Amino acid sequence: MTTKTDEAALGYEQARDELIEVVRRLEAGGTSLEESLALWERGEELAKVCRRWLDGARARLDAALAESGLGGGADEEG
């Protein structure tokens, strides 16, 4: 079983690759209900890790664009 510390240490690519493997195994079938539930729960954890990485990258990009004055986008009037 993984811990929150283990999840925090996962890079985006690692989490994404493991999530792809979890989905592949679930789609292939042939697992017990217990194993399927464990895979599903792991997939949910990995998806959260990926989302945190993507949210962080988006925040950094937004900050960099705002700092450079290039932050104009669809949300701004003009």
N, C-alpha and C positions, 0 to 999 in steps of 0.2 A: 504494500500500500504506500502511496506517496503522501508526503506531508506538504503543508503550505510552503515550507522552506524549499522543498524540492521543486514545487511549481514556480516559485519566484526565481529560481536559478535557471529555468528553462528559457532558452532564447525563442524568438518568434518562429524561426525555421524548424527548430526541434519540436515545438508544440504543434505546429502545422503538420509536420510529417507524421508525428504520432497520431494526430487526429485523423489524417487520411487513412492510416492503417486501421484505426478503430472502426471507421466507417466501412472500410473494405471488409473487415471481419464480420461486422453486423449484417452487411448486405449479402455476404456469402452464406449466412445461415449456418446450421449445423452445430450451434452452440446451445447449451442448456439455458433455461430461463435465468438461472442464477448468474451464469457467465454473461449472458446478454445484458442483464441489468447492470452488472459491474462494468461492462464495456460502455454502456450508455452513460453511466455516471462519470466514468473517466473522460468520455468525449465531452460531456458538459464542462468538466473542469478545464480541459484543454481549450475548449472554445472560449472560456473566460480569460485564460492566459493570452490567447491570440487577440481577443478584443482589447485587453489592457495595453498590449504592445501597440496595436493600431491606433487606439485613442491617444496614447502618449506620442506616437509619431505625428498624428494630426495636430496635436497641441503644439509640438515643436515647430512644425511647418507653419502653422498659423502665426506663432510668435515671430518666426523669422520673416515672414511676409509683412507683418505689421511693422516690424522694426525697419525694414527696407523701404516701406512706403508702397509696396506692391500688393497690398492686401485687398485691393478692389475686387469685388466679386458680385455674384448675383444678389446677395443680401443688401448691398448698398444701392442707394438711389443715385441717379446721376445721369 
